[in-house]
Amino acid sequence: MTVQPNSIEGRDIAFHLHSYTNARKHEANGPIVMESGEGVHVTDTDGNRYIEAMSGLWSVAVGFGEKRLVDAAARQMQKLNYYHTFTHKSHGPAIELAEKLVGMAPVPMSKAYFTNSGSEANDTMMKLVRYRSNALGQPQKKKIISRIRGYHGVTLASASLTGLPNNHRAFDLPMPGILHTTCPHYWREGRDGESEEAFATRCAEDLDAMIEAEGPDTVAAFIAEPVMGAGGVVVPPATYWEKIQAVLKRYDILLVADEVICGFGRTGQMFGSQTYGIEPDIMTLSKALSSSYLPISALLINERVYAPVADQSSEIGTFGHGYTASGHPVAAAVALENLKIIEERDLVANAREMGEVMQAGLRRLADHPLVGEVRGVGLIAAIELVTDKAAKLSAQPPGDLAARGFAIMQKNGVISRAMGDALAFCPPLIVEKQHIDTIVETTARSLDELQASL
């Protein structure tokens, strides 16, 4: 299809550089322009209606077009459209949201700090870890360990934490002081004859060996998602988190739970940390915090993190960090209303119930010739596509098979996401059985079409 220069698609090509997009390919093909959203559906400018089986970017928890969030934004915009949180200033929505988040935390937390995206939250986390180490008189204790295929953002610092090659290539990343340990993907990384628990033990031993090799007095923190999101929806093997936490406690290393995707119900509990018995020192939150109606993110820090930071700010005279929109009153008001909706409608329970339906439905596709693995928990899942089941190999080049599958599914009215050779699913927490049935049926039909095209 030829894109007309004066059309909305043509103007997009002319003026807009897109995230996670092949820019030259975009010049040739142009965008799909979304015009409206309602519930679990979005509609493009050509009138095509899709089930948004990815909640946008893992984030629109309460669905599209939620009037209560629109009204909350309008009320706050009229009352106090903006104010900052620098130099002892504050406002009601930021205070209420901080209190709410600290109260919701699955383990005792001391303070909330507001940022604007998950990337900024993890970037700020890195600065806090360094600041704290200096405050404790441990200037050598600055290294942070992440995981291969982990996803933690795209700023220079947070992209360094991210363990995906395309987030590093041509950006001169990762930065020094960032290390990546074993990806806990049993299906892909487990050895022949190795049990799931034995694989978890090996992951913990790999982490222990890395800490010893680097020097325990140089490693400050370990960051991980309870369930890996953009790295392929990798569910941790049994006993993984128990064993990882034992290693961290042995060396007095901070644990950072990146709850940007898992937080606020996605795994069938309010936080992924609850699902897997994780006891973090720091939590980073975003996405479903406001259902992405407005940009907002947060860090929760416990007292062992806060106290040295507070002491250092007193010694220096200020905590020299902050964003213009940290705790923006309109975004905070929307987040508060969003959390009320999640609680009032018991969407965490719905995620748990509908998650069982989705997991069972997708697992019925496990025998399809193109399906290597179906994995997930709650309302987050992935299907790994292969052309050789026994060898767990896909068509070349890597990622091509999933990209083709994604395009067929989108043509058939369901938006998923291609990640490597996996198709991801993460529908809004309001999803109903009829929507899940459509997602599963469309996926099955699309896989058949994909197979026929090979």
N, C-alpha and C positions, 0 to 999 in steps of 0.2 A: 504494500500500500504506500502510495506517495503522500508524504506529509506536506500540506500546503503551508507556505511560509507565514501567512497571516492568521492561520488557525491557532488555537490555544496550544496545540501540540507543537506547531512550528515555532511559536514564541518561546516555548519551554526549551526547545533545542537551541535557539538563538542566544538565550540569556542565562540559562540555569545549569550549574554544575551539580551533578547528583552524587549522593553518597552511595557507596557499594555498587557502582555501576561502571561498565565499560563505556567510557566517554565517546569513543569513536563509533561503537556499536549504537549508542544512543542517538548520535547524529543521523544514523541511517534509519533507525526504527522508530524513534520517538517514544513518548510515554503513554501509559494509560492514565488518564486524568480522572481522579475520583471527584465526584460532585456532592454526594450526600451519604449519610450513614444512619441506620436505624437498627437498634438491637444488635444482632450478630451479623447484619448485612451491610454492605457498602454498594453504592451504585455509581457507575462511571458516566461521563458526559455523553456516551452513546446509548445510555439507558440499560446497559448490561448490569445485572444484579448478581452479587457474589456473596457466598458465606465467607466471612473473614475468619478463616480457621487458624490465623496467627495473632488474633487480637491486635492487628496493626503490626507493631513490633513487640510482641509478647506482653502487651501493656493495657489494652482497653478492657479492664476487668468488668466494669458494670455495663459494658456495651456502648454502642454509638447512640447519640441523640438523647442522652439522659437529661431531662428538663431540670431536675433538681440541681445538677451541677452548673447548668447554664444560669439558673436563677441565683445560685450562690455566688457565682462570679459577678453577676450584675449588681447584686446588693453590695458586695464589698467594693466594687469599682466606684459606686456612688458614694460610699462612706469614707473610704481611704484607699485611693487607687494605687498609691505607692508610698512606702517608706522603707528605710534601711535599718540595719541592726548593728551599725558601727557605733563606737564611742558611747556606750551605755544607753543607746536608743533601742526601743522595741515597739511592738504593737500586739494587739490582742490575738489575731490569728496565728502568729508565729509562736507566741507563748502557749496558746491552747494546743497547737499541734505538737510542740516539743513535749508538753506534759502528756499528751495522748500517746505518743510513740514510746516514750520511756515507760509508761504504764503498760503498754502492750507487749513490750519486749519479753522474749521467752526466758531470759536470764537477767539478773540485776544490771541495770545500766544507770549511768549517772547523768549524762547530758546528751542532747541532740544538737547537731550542727547542720545548718541547711546549705545546700548547694542547688544546682540547676539541672543536673543530669547524672546518670550513673557514672559516666566518665569523670566528671568533676568530683563526685563523691570519693572515688577511688584515688584520684590524683591528690585530693586533700588528705586522704588517709595516709598516703606515702609521706606527705609533709609532716603530719602529726607524729608519725612513727619516728622520723628523724629528729624532730623537735624534742620528743620525749627522751630519746636516747641521749641527746646532748644534755637535757635537764638532769638526767640520772648520772652524768659523768661517765657515759659509755659511748664516746664519739666514734668508736670503731664498730658499734653494733647498729648497722644500717641496712644490711642486705635483706631483701624480701624474696621469699620463695613462692612462686606460683606453679601452675601445672601446664604441661603440654596440652594444647587445645582448650585451655581455660579462656574465658572471655571476661575482660574487666574494663573495657573502654577503649577510647581512641585518642586521648590527649597524648603528648609525648611520654608522660609517665605511665598513664593507665594502659596505653597501647603496648608499652614494654612489659607490663604484667600479663597482657593477653598473650596466649601461647599459640597463635595462628600465623603461619608464614606470611600470608598476604597483608597482615597488619604491620609487618616488619619490613618487607621488601621495598627498597627504594626510599624508605623513610629513615634509614640509618639507625634502626632499632633492633633489639632492645638496648636501652641505656645500661651502662655499667651498674652492677649491684643488684640486678634482677636475675633470678635463676628459675629454671623450669624443671620440675620433677615429673615422674611418670603419670601419664593419663590413666585414670582408673576405669578404662573401658575393657571389661573382661572378655567380651566377644572378640574384640580386635586384638588386644594385647596379651590375653592369657596364653600360656604355653600348652602344648599338647599334654593331656593328662593332669594338668594343674587345676585343682578345685577353685571355686570362687573364693573361698576363705583363704586358701593358700596364696592366691593372687593378691588379695587384700594385704596379707602379711608381707608379700614381696614389695608392694607399693610403700608400706610403712618402712621396710628395711631400706628401700631406695632413698626415701626421705632422710632417714637416720644417717645413711652413708654420706649423703650430700652435705648435711649439717656438719658432720665430723670432718669432711674434706675441706670445707670452707673455714671451719673454726667456729664452734658454738658461740663464742663471744662476739662474732661478727654478724650473726643472723638475728634480725629483730622480729620478723613477722612471717607468717604463712597465710596466704589468701586463697580462698577457694569458694566456688558456688556449691551449695548443697547438692544440687543436680546441675551438671553443665548444660548451658543453654545453647548458645550459638556455636559451640564446639561440637554439636551433634546430639543434644539431649542424652548425655551420658549419665546413667543412673549408677551410683556407687555400688560396688559389690558388697555383699554381706560382711559385716564386721569392719568395713573400711574406716569409718569415722571413729570408731572406738580405738582402733590401732593408731591412726594418725594423731589423734589427740593425746594419746599416751606419749608419743615421741615428742610432741611440742611441749608438754608439761615437764618432761625430763630435762629439757634444755631451756626452760623458761622463755619460750618464744610465743609472742602474741598470735592469737588466732583471729583472723578477719573472715567473717562470713559475708560473701557477696550475695545478698538477697534481692538484687535488682530484679531478677526474673522470678525467683521462687517466692518472694515475699507476698503477703496478703492473700494467701489462699491457694496458690497455684498447685501445690503438691497435695492438697487435701487437708492440710493444717494451716494455721495462720502464717507460719513461717516454715521454710524448709529446714531450719535448724531444729524445730520441734519434731519433724518427720524423722530425722536421723540422729537425734540425741546430741546435737552440737551445742557446745557452750562457748560462744565467741566472746572475745574482749571488745571487738568492734564489729558493727553491722553496717553495711551500706545498703541503702534503700532508694528506689525510684520507681519508674514505670507504673505499676498498679497503685502506687501511693496516691496519685491523682487520676488514675486511669488514662494518663497522658492527655487529659483535657488541657492542662497547662504544664509547662516545664517546672519540675521541682524534684529534689532529691535530698537525702539526709544521711548523716552518719550518726549512729548511736555508739557512745563510748562508755566503758565502765570506769569505775573510780581509779583503778590502777593505771589507766591511760590518762584520765582527766587530771588527777592530782599533780603529777609532774609537769604537765602542760600549763596548768594554772600557776604553779610556782615559777616556771620559767617566764611566763608573761609578766609576772610581778617583778622579777629581777630585771627584765629588759624594759619594762614600762608599758608594754602593749603586746597583744597577740597579733603579729603583723601579717594577717591573712584575712581575706574576705572578698565577697563578690557583690557587685551592685545590687543584684536581685536575690541575695541570700535571704530565704524566708519571706519572699515577696508576699504581701498581704493577700492579694487576689489568689495566687497559686495556693497559699496555705489554707485559705477559706474553702477553696474547691477540694483540696485534699481532705480536710476535716469532714466535709459533706460526703465525699466519696467513701471514707471509712465508715461513716454512719450507715450508708447504704449497704456496704458489705456486711456489717453487723446486723442491721435490721432485717435484711432479707436472707440472712444466714447463707451467704454465698459460698462460704468455706465448706459448709456441709453439702451444698449443691455441687461444688467442685469435686468433693470426695465421691458423691453418689454418681454424678455424670462421668467422673473420671473412670470409675469402674466400668461403666458402659462403653466409654471410648476405648479403654485399654483392651477390653474383651473383643470389641468389634474389629479393631485394627489387628489383633492377634489372630483373628480368623483368616487374615491374609498371609499368614506366615508360610503357607505351602505354595504360594504363587511362585513361579519360576524365577521372577526377578527380585524376590524378597529374601535378603540374607538374615536380617534380624528385625524384630519389632520390640521396641523398648520404651519405657516411660513410667510415670507415676502421676496419680491425680490427673489434672487436665493439661499435661504436657507429654508429648510422645514423639517418636521418630520411627520411620521405616528406612532401614538401610537397603539400598538397591545394589544388586550384584548381577553379573551375567554368568558367573561361575560360583555356585553355592558352596561346593566342596572347598575351593581355594579361597573363598571370601573375596573374590576379585570382581571389579566392575569394568565396564568398557572404558577405553581410553579416548580422549584425555580424561584425567580425573575430574569428576564433577559433571561431566557431560550428560551422563544418564539421568541424574537427579534434575538437572536443568531442563532436560527435555520432558521429564515427568511433570515437573512444576508447570511448564507451559501448557501441557495437555490438561492438567487439572484446572488451571485458570480458565482455559477455553470452555471447560465443562462446568464452570461456575463455582469453584472452590479455590480460595487462595491459601496455599500452604507456603513453605519456604524451602528452597534447596540449599543445603549446607554440606559441602563436599558431595558425597554420593548418598546423602540421606534427605528424606522429605520430613519436615517438621510440622507438628500440629500443636496449637496452643489457643483454643477458642476462648472467647470471653467467659467469665465465670457464670454468666446468666444463661449459658447454653442449655437447651432442652434436648430430650431424647430424639425428637424428630430431626433436629439439626445434626446431631451426631450420626444418626442413621444415614442422612444425606451425605455427610462427609465420608463415611465408610463406603457407601455404595459408589460414590463418585470416584473415590480412590481406587476401588477394585476395577471399575470400568476404565479408568485412565491407565492403570497398569496393563490391562489387556491391550489397549490401544498402543501403549508404548512398546509392548512386546511385539505386536504385529508390525511395528515400524522398523524394527531392528533387522 
